[in-house]
Every structure is written in C-alpha cells, then in structure tokens.
Amino acid sequence: MNKAWWKECVVYQIYPRSFKDSNGDGIGDINGIIEKLDYVKNLGADMIWLNPVYKSPNDDNGYDISDYEDIMDEFGTMEDFDNLLLQCHNRGIKVMMDLVVNHTSDEHKWFIESRKSRNNPYSDYYIWRHGKHNEEPNNWASFFGGSAWEYEENRDEYYLHIFSKKQPDLNWDNPKVRESVYNVIKFWLDKGIDGFRMDAINIIGKQDDMPDGAIIEGYKYADGTKYFMNQPKVHKFLHEMNKNVISKYDAVTVGETSNVDTNEALNYIADNREEMNMIFQFQHIALRDAPYDKWEDKPVDVIKLKEILTKWQTDLQGKGWNSLYWNNHDKPRAVSNFGNDREYRIESAKMLATCMYLMQGTPFIYQGEEIGMTNADFNELSDYKDIHTLNCYNELINKGMTHEHLINVMKHLSRDNSRTPMQWNKSVNAGFSEAEPWIKVNSNYVSINVEAEKANSNSVLNYYKKLLTLRKENEAAIYGDYKLILEKDKQIFSYIRTLNNEIMLIICNFTYRTPFFRLPKDIKYSGKELALCNYENRGNDNLEGFKLRPYECRVYKLNL
C-alpha cells in the first residue's frame, strides 16, 4: 500500500452559507469560518472542504458560478479568502475547494457572450443544438425537473443544462474550454490550496449524437444519464487535466461520480490511470434515496449495506482508495437517515461514525455531524429554500400528490435537511448569527449544540475526538486490510482491520434490539483491549458471546 498524506487525513466539510455568520447579515461567511478554525483543529480534522465560495447569483447556492476567480460578496473578499488559507495552513489544516466545471452560471461572461450569436469567440463554449420538430433537441430531463434544454432566441438554438436552466453545461469537446478550466485550476493551486472536490465530474463528456433517453413512467422527459454519465471521453479529459495541471502540484482530487460501480471507479482512481485520487460513490447512500413520489420510511437494510460497503472495501483494496462518508450538503443528516434520531440519537450517531471512519479510506465529516445534528423539522413550504426540493414539490403537486404527503417526504429527503445553520450554542439562532438566518435553524438547537457537547464528557462530539485520535494512532485503522465477519447477520455490522501484527475488531449494532455477538472461531487472538465503546458502562466483553445494547458499538485491539 502506497502511503500518502491524503490517505491519513480527516476532512471536515464546511457549507459556508450555514457555518458561521461574522457580520450579522444572516449568511455564513469566510471570516466566520476563520473564527471556528480552532474548533475544527481540536476535533481532529486535517483538511477543510469548502462548498463553493466563488462569485455567484445563487440560483443553486453557489454551484452556479459567474466568476471563478472572485469571491461571492455575501462570503467576503479575496483578501478574506487569502487570510483563511493562511490561518488554515498556520494550524496545519489543508484546504480543499469545490471545482464546479460541468457548467457555469448563465451570468458568467463566457455564457453571456456565447448566447449572443453563433459567431463569436465563446459561441462553442457551451452545448448548443437545433430543435427537432419545433421541440427540444432530445427528450432528456434535467436533474432539477423539466427539460434539460432551454431555447435562446438570439441563436435560434437550445442550450443544454443538466441542472438548472441557469446552469448551462460547458462544451468539454472544445479545447479552448478545457484550457480555460485548466487556467482556473492553476489560479487556485498557485494560491496554495491543497486539492479539489470535483462536482459532477463524471458528466463532463456527453455522447456526441445525444440520442433520446427512455421515458420515465408518468413524466414527459426521459432519463438521459446513459448518454452523458461515465462516457469514455471523460477519462481523456481527466487524464489531460491531471497531466497538464494537477500532477505539477502536491494536491488531492476527489470526484463526485454518481452511477459508478467498483470497476468503473478504478478507471477513475487507479494509480496507473493518472486521473483522480478518490471518488464519492453513492451506492450505500442510494439505499435511503427514493423519488419524492415513491418514498417509503423503511428500516436500514443492514445486509445490503454490508454488501455494498464491503464490496467497495475489498474491490479497491491495494488498487484504489475509498472516500468514507455518511452525509453531505446534498443528503439528509446521517443520524436521521441511517440511525435513530429520537430515543437513540447519541448512541446511533456514535455507532455510525465508528462503523464508517474505521474502514479503509479518507473520512469526510459534514459540519454538525460530529454533534449529532438531525434533519430539519420544517412544517411549512416557505421554510424550504432548495431549488431541487421546490421543483419536485411543484411538479408533483401538479400531478395530484397532496401537500401533506410531500411535506412529510421533504422532512426526510430534502437537501435543506443538511443546510440548516450550524448549532453552536443555545442562544438566539443557535449562535450562528445575530440576524435572522437565510434558512431556519432546527428548533432542537437548545439541546443539541457545540457548547453543550463540549461540556458533556459522554457527548457525540467528545466521542468523535476519541475516535479520530484512535484512527490516527493506529496504522491498522488507516492502511490495514479489511475483512467482513458475520456477513449474514441482519443487525450487526462487524469487521476486522489487519496490518502486520495489528488487529482491530469493530462491532456495530444497527438496531434498537439487543442481538448476540459471537466472534467467529477462525479469528485467533491471545489478548484483547477495549479501545472504544459508545456506552459508559463497559458491560460484558467476552468475545465468545455477549449481548449488544441498542445501537452499541465497540472497538477492540486484539493481540496475536
């Protein structure tokens, strides 16, 4: 196993708009992040990943970029960013930026010029097509609802937007586009940032003929992902990007790549491919996903979860490197999605962290996860701000679905669940801002907040600190081989990590029940040490057999 700094670090994801407001306008900002860097360092994180802070009109909360080399006014100035970078590096914290280059904002200067005519230097910077039979060029659906095409009268053509109509897709087949993107990457790496999370990177290469997709039942538009996701040409683009720019720096790259299996993943991250270092895959998260009109509240399928995560561990072992995460800015809160955010919020939040972050890979912790923040408790449609959520609501209301049903589904699936303000203390607005926040604070902030967590030795926060320390102090937790045990158990997720003479045994109960754990007889050991447990009372730890408590987890170091 080749060692690398990015394999050994812990990444803390910051959604700037919701992290900390320093100037009283209700919106988180760069100076607010600087205020909390000591908190991030004390947690045990070595790198922060910033969701987009670039200039943007905010149609999709910063993922619609109008200037790649400037900072959004609401977040501060470039001088503020330079200070953030300095303050991070002074604390030994690296900085990862969000690279959004499948599309720009329609207010970016490239698109403003491109839409004017078919004959200007930027005319081919985006994907333009003539309509067919007075309709769109094909029947692809946008991820945000409706058609993926928008008509532009000046050109008498349609432009492609896989996301919002204010997010036109760049034409990566144009060498000038690629050169412009590489210049953006170089601009930030020359500033001294340490890597990129690459947004929707596996859709930058579209199939040339762009055929119609299969119609989704009950919808006008079709799923076109087969023709724009994981296309062969994406590897040409990524290899060129790595060769021309990224390989010249000591930087890490993580690609957001939906619809990939382990074989496809290795095409992106195997060393000999020279494309990216890691990807975010979504197979385990997809167990809890559903369309808004098909969602059901079901328990976690532990067998399936084990199968998926184990396949990623074993198939990549020695060939590629995993990213480890439960939630992010686009997904519901971990403890609400995979745990129990009611009776066993504390226990299940600790268990989930233990299960995921002791696997082989780099942990990505989303802000607030480390204090057990839960999904939002919004009851009014006006509480929701996310464009995807609101588009889904409007589309399904028009199809006859009830408001009550959709509000219930949004409480579980909306991206806004992870975007409520960080809960720092029990003062007004959870200590996030003195002004009314851009999005409502979760009402449980009075009891779930950083200040309360710090004061409680048995808190989720203090457990995270112990867990991350354990990971850093034991190479087996980083580089050790992974092996699943008790694979047919429907409640217990247990595995071992082995490196030379080091063995770590991880035991996690994913239910409120009390299943019986028994170590398989083929695992030999001469002694054991309980390194971590999410219950204060040690309880029986005879590995020949004991009952686990609800959502209990234990980590043992075994001696050969």
NORMOCOR-V410798 format. One record per residue. N is the residue number from 1. PSI is psi in whole degrees, -180 to 180 (* if undefined). Layout:
n: (N:N)
psi: (PSI:PSI)
//
This chain:
n: (1:2:3:4:5:6:7:8:9:10:11:12:13:14:15:16:17:18:19:20:21:22:23:24:25:26:27:28:29:30:31:32:33:34:35:36:37:38:39:40:41:42:43:44:45:46:47:48:49:50:51:52:53:54:55:56:57:58:59:60:61:62:63:64:65:66:67:68:69:70:71:72:73:74:75:76:77:78:79:80:81:82:83:84:85:86:87:88:89:90:91:92:93:94:95:96:97:98:99:100:101:102:103:104:105:106:107:108:109:110:111:112:113:114:115:116:117:118:119:120:121:122:123:124:125:126:127:128:129:130:131:132:133:134:135:136:137:138:139:140:141:142:143:144:145:146:147:148:149:150:151:152:153:154:155:156:157:158:159:160:161:162:163:164:165:166:167:168:169:170:171:172:173:174:175:176:177:178:179:180:181:182:183:184:185:186:187:188:189:190:191:192:193:194:195:196:197:198:199:200:201:202:203:204:205:206:207:208:209:210:211:212:213:214:215:216:217:218:219:220:221:222:223:224:225:226:227:228:229:230:231:232:233:234:235:236:237:238:239:240:241:242:243:244:245:246:247:248:249:250:251:252:253:254:255:256:257:258:259:260:261:262:263:264:265:266:267:268:269:270:271:272:273:274:275:276:277:278:279:280:281:282:283:284:285:286:287:288:289:290:291:292:293:294:295:296:297:298:299:300:301:302:303:304:305:306:307:308:309:310:311:312:313:314:315:316:317:318:319:320:321:322:323:324:325:326:327:328:329:330:331:332:333:334:335:336:337:338:339:340:341:342:343:344:345:346:347:348:349:350:351:352:353:354:355:356:357:358:359:360:361:362:363:364:365:366:367:368:369:370:371:372:373:374:375:376:377:378:379:380:381:382:383:384:385:386:387:388:389:390:391:392:393:394:395:396:397:398:399:400:401:402:403:404:405:406:407:408:409:410:411:412:413:414:415:416:417:418:419:420:421:422:423:424:425:426:427:428:429:430:431:432:433:434:435:436:437:438:439:440:441:442:443:444:445:446:447:448:449:450:451:452:453:454:455:456:457:458:459:460:461:462:463:464:465:466:467:468:469:470:471:472:473:474:475:476:477:478:479:480:481:482:483:484:485:486:487:488:489:490:491:492:493:494:495:496:497:498:499:500:501:502:503:504:505:506:507:508:509:510:511:512:513:514:515:516:517:518:519:520:521:522:523:524:525:526:527:528:529:530:531:532:533:534:535:536:537:538:539:540:541:542:543:544:545:546:547:548:549:550:551:552:553:554:555:556:557:558:559:560)
psi: (119:129:150:150:-36:-15:-23:-7:166:129:135:116:129:124:95:-39:-26:12:-63:126:122:-16:11:30:6:4:130:156:178:-42:-29:-38:-43:-41:-30:13:-35:-33:-46:-44:-43:-28:-35:14:147:-9:144:140:121:124:163:133:9:166:133:144:-3:38:-36:50:49:-11:9:95:128:-16:114:-15:30:167:142:133:-40:-25:-19:-148:172:-31:-39:-42:-44:-38:-40:-46:-44:-47:-37:-52:-34:-26:4:22:127:165:126:130:159:119:113:96:12:-30:167:-175:154:-5:5:145:-31:-43:-35:-41:-42:-37:-11:-40:175:0:74:164:-21:9:-32:20:-16:173:105:141:151:151:167:124:44:24:-175:159:-32:-175:20:142:146:148:-24:12:148:-165:152:8:146:133:138:114:-39:-37:-8:43:169:145:149:135:102:-26:-134:156:-14:14:71:139:134:151:92:-12:-16:115:-30:-35:-47:-42:-40:-42:-42:-33:-37:-47:-45:-39:-46:-37:-35:-27:-26:9:165:1:178:140:124:109:132:39:-23:8:13:-17:113:148:135:-44:-10:62:164:149:177:129:134:129:127:0:155:-34:164:161:110:11:-30:-26:-4:5:130:37:151:-36:-19:-32:-35:-46:-45:-38:-43:-43:-44:-46:-45:-29:-64:-37:-16:-2:160:71:153:145:136:121:137:112:96:161:42:146:-175:-34:-46:-36:-43:-24:-25:-34:-7:142:-42:-10:-29:53:-70:169:-37:164:160:118:163:13:-41:-36:-34:-19:-25:-1:159:152:151:-28:1:6:140:145:98:154:160:133:96:-40:-47:-40:-44:-43:-47:-54:-36:-39:-41:-38:-50:-39:-29:-13:120:-2:-33:-179:134:150:143:118:155:-29:166:-166:-14:-4:155:164:140:-48:-26:-29:-42:-12:-146:105:15:-95:-31:40:-48:-48:-45:-32:-41:-41:-45:-43:-43:-46:-47:-46:3:7:174:121:180:121:136:107:127:137:130:-22:-37:-7:8:34:146:173:156:157:46:135:-12:143:-34:-16:-23:139:-19:129:-39:-45:-48:-37:-43:-44:-52:-39:-42:-31:-41:-19:2:5:149:152:-43:-43:-46:-38:-41:-43:-42:-32:-22:-34:-23:143:-22:-19:-33:0:3:153:145:137:97:-39:-175:9:179:137:29:22:7:-43:151:-18:170:124:157:-26:149:146:143:131:-15:10:-23:-36:-26:101:162:-44:-45:-38:-40:-37:-16:113:-21:20:167:-43:-49:-28:-44:-43:-44:-42:-46:-32:-44:-43:-44:-30:-4:108:-27:-31:-17:-58:-5:152:152:138:123:141:165:47:-24:-2:130:-4:-31:130:110:141:166:149:130:129:113:-116:5:132:130:133:123:127:124:125:117:14:171:-3:-180:72:159:125:133:124:130:143:-22:-6:107:142:156:-17:166:155:126:110:-27:142:146:7:141:-43:121:-46:179:129:37:109:-7:-19:130:159:134:145:167:126:27:146:148:147:124:143:127:139:137:*)
//
